[in-house]
Amino acid sequence: MTGVVVEFSHVGVRIQNNKALSDVSFRIQEGERWAIVGPNGSGKTTLLRIVNGYLRPSRGEVSVLGGKFGQTSLSEIRKRSGFVSSYLDNLVESNDNVLDIVVSGKYGATRLWEIPPYGDVQRAKLLLRQLNCSKFENRALRDLSEGERQKVLIARALMPDPGLLTFDEPCAPLDLSARESFLKGVGSIAKDKNRPSLAMIYVTHRIDEIPRCFTHALLIRKGKSLVSGKIKGVITSENLSKCFDINVQVKRWMDRLYPVVGN
């Protein structure tokens, strides 16, 4: 059996006396790629903030990359996982140049405060090249399109060579062309033979955004997990209809999932 990357056991979270999550349990192994799907306000982002060490659960047990919450520094967890999110995008200084922003990911910081080692700069350049972003490295982040910014944040997330890479609704601000380009980039990372143990989590409310290469899914509604497991058994018409409280038929075309909403 491969190693466990993320494990939630009966996790609950209260935010301002409201239950954001209630009794959520699942386990992610090395190399697995999970889609977490649910309506807006269902607790998806809260779950991801816990995974990335930005929020502690109110009850239950959580371990990420071998570190058990309560026994491991959350800042250390953040240094070993990659996080792509509009939440993080807002923390990054948009006047900084792209290369510095990517390098800062090595230290779990949002900007550089001193001159980085030569090796870190070269790794950042390599990651930008792999994502077809080399031409942006000396430009300010503010001068890039939304799609270009998202690719830069992927490069930043990969800087520490993480065991876990997570995405929080990354396609929300993107148009159709930028979305497909972004998903292609995610797919190339998932297929990279140099990262066979990398686990990935992709949070979305749109099943047509789930990259072809993803293996597992968790459906979440009103802070509770409905079903989890292999993606073909989880994202079905019956399960998705229950999750979104609407009649949905799940279709598949060219290994991508699409919803057809009925009356």
Phi, psi and omega in degrees: 000138177288167182288154178275127180264316179225136174218124173251131177232106178053049184277134174228150180222132172247130176235115183053049177067009176253140178283109177274325175223149181216113173057052180265128179225133172192167182219135178242127179264164176307138175080353178278151180233115189250137169257128174252115192238138176180168179295165173301136179082010183276349179110007183298311182292323176301315178301316182290326177295326175294312181305322184268008174078022177260356182206137178263142176289152177279332178207164180088183183237141179226135169229139180225124178054040177083355179260123181270130180300135184099342179238353184229142177294128180295331178294328177291323176296318180297328180288341185254002178233152179254137187229121176245114187203148174296333175301315179287323179305323181288341179272341182280137179287113187288347177279343181290152178281159188300316183299318179295321180296318179296314180300324183300336179297336179298332187250007181065024181251170179258354173199164180269141178245356177207168182292125183281159175299151181304318182298324179292320179296318180294323178295319178298318178298319179297316181295319178296323178294319180297332181260014179058040182238013183303325184291349181264354196300332181255013178261155176287144181302325183297339183273359182264159174286169180300317180296319179294320178299319181296321178294322177298319179293330174295313179301317178299318182294333181273352184305316182279011184052061190289158173271350183216133177234126186235146182231128179251097180043055186292340183268359183306318182270005189262145172281178188300315181295315180294324179298313182294324177295318179296314181296326176297320177296319177298318179297321180293326177293316181297328183270356184296116182291346177278354180231056186293335183263358182296123175264149183225145175231129181235114181265130179200163170251006182241115182289340179287353176269347185293122181300150183304326189278001184283146192251330187225165178210153172232125174262133184229139181215129178051041176081003182240142177282130179270312182199148177214157179146204179300140191299323182293330180273344183264310183271081178246167179301316182296313183293318182291324177298318178292320183294318184259000178056046178203151181287114183233134171253126180269124178246155178234132178217124181053044177065019172245148180264143180220139177267139171241113186271128179261189180278000000 
